[in-house]
């Protein structure tokens, strides 16, 4: 059984913040399910990167992410993803989540999440394999290069 309590004080834009939380919870619960089903008991190393997307329209940013992950458009759950960030082994996995803001890919050694919002793209990965020391810098370079 899992019990979640959402608390806190929302700011002046409380309706937008509430809507973002409401949209975000299903995704985060899905990620938890992926962890429990495929990586139970393993400790993941968090890897985070962020890059500005400037004034690029959401569909242009989404297209760059899709190309970078060798995915068809539209991105469907079950599609096979492939990426080759410099300095890291190739990433081959399966799309486990895709919506207008996020793509999540599960591999044998990680859960790779890519988010795009107006003005920014970010990724947050949970890596369960060896050799994760240089992963954050490599993914930051990959993400920045993708949007250049």
N, C-alpha and C positions, 0 to 999 in steps of 0.2 A: 504494500500500500504506500502511496506517495501522497503527502499532503503539502500543498503549496499555499503560502499566505503572501499576498502581495500587499505591501504597505509602503507608506511614504507620503510625502507632500508633493502634490503636483503644482507646477508653476502657473503662470497666467494663461498659458495655452493648454489648460488641463484637458480639454476635449481631444486635441491632437495627440497629447501624450497618452491619454487613456486608449485611444484608437491604436497607437503604435504598440502599446503593451498587449492589447487584445490580439493584434495580428502576430506579435512575436511569440507568445506563449506556445501555440501549436508547433512552431518550428523548434523551439528549445526542448519541448517534450519529445519531439521526434528524435532530436539529437541524443537525448538521454536514452531513448529506446535503442538507437543504433549502438551506443556505447555498451549498454547492458547485454545486447544480443551478440556483439562481435568482439568486445574487449573487456569482458567482466573481470574485475579484480586488478586490471592493469592500470598503472598510473600514466596518464598522458602528459606530454610536455606541451604547454601552450605556445603557439607561434602566432604573432600578430604583425600585420603590416597594413599601412594605409597610404593612399595616394589621392591627391586632388584630381578631380575630373573636369574642373573648370566649368565652362558653360556648355560642355558637350551634352547633347540630348541623351536621355536614359537609354533609348534604343541603340545609340552609337556605342555607349559604354557597355551595354549588354552584349552587343555584337563582338566587341573586342574581347570580353571575357570568354564568350563562346568559342571564338577562334583560338584564343590562348589555351583553352582546354580541349581543343579538337572535337568540339561537340556540334551536332547538327542544330539547326534552328527551325522550329522552336525546340528548346531543350525539354526532353521528356525523362521522367523517372525511368531508370533501367538503361539509359544510354551509356555507352562506354566513353570514358574521358581519358585523355592522355595529355600530359604536359611535361616539359623538360626545362625546369628552372636551372640556370647555369650553376654548376658546382654541386648539384644534388642528383641522386639517381632519378630516372624518369618516374613519373607518377602515372600509374594505370589503375583506374577504378571505375566504379559504377555510380551514376547519379542516383541519389536517394531522396533528394528534395529539389524541386524547382518551382519558383513562383516569380512574380514580377520584380522582386528585390533580391532574391537569394538563389544560389546554386550550392548544393552540398554533394560532395563526392566521398564515397567510402572506398578505401583501399585495404590491402592486407595489413597495413601498419599505420593507418590514420583516418581521421575524419577531417576533410578539407572543406571549409566553408568560405564562400565568396559573397559579399554583400555589396550592392550598389545603391546609393541614394543620391539625390541631387547634390552635385558638387564634390562627392567623395566616393571612393571605392575602398573597401576594407576587406581583409580576410582574417579569419581566426581559425587556426587549425589545432587539432589535438593529435599529436604524433605519438605513436606507441612503439616505434622501432628504434634501432640504434642510430648513432651518428646524427643527433639533432642539434649539435652545437652551432653549426653555421646555417641552419635552416631559416632563421628569421631574416638574416641579411640577404640570403639568396632569394627568398620569396618577396622581400621588399624590392629588390632589383627587378625581379620578374614583373611585379605589379606596376612599378613605375614605367618600365619599358613598354608594357602593354598599352599604356595610355599616352605614350609620347607621340 
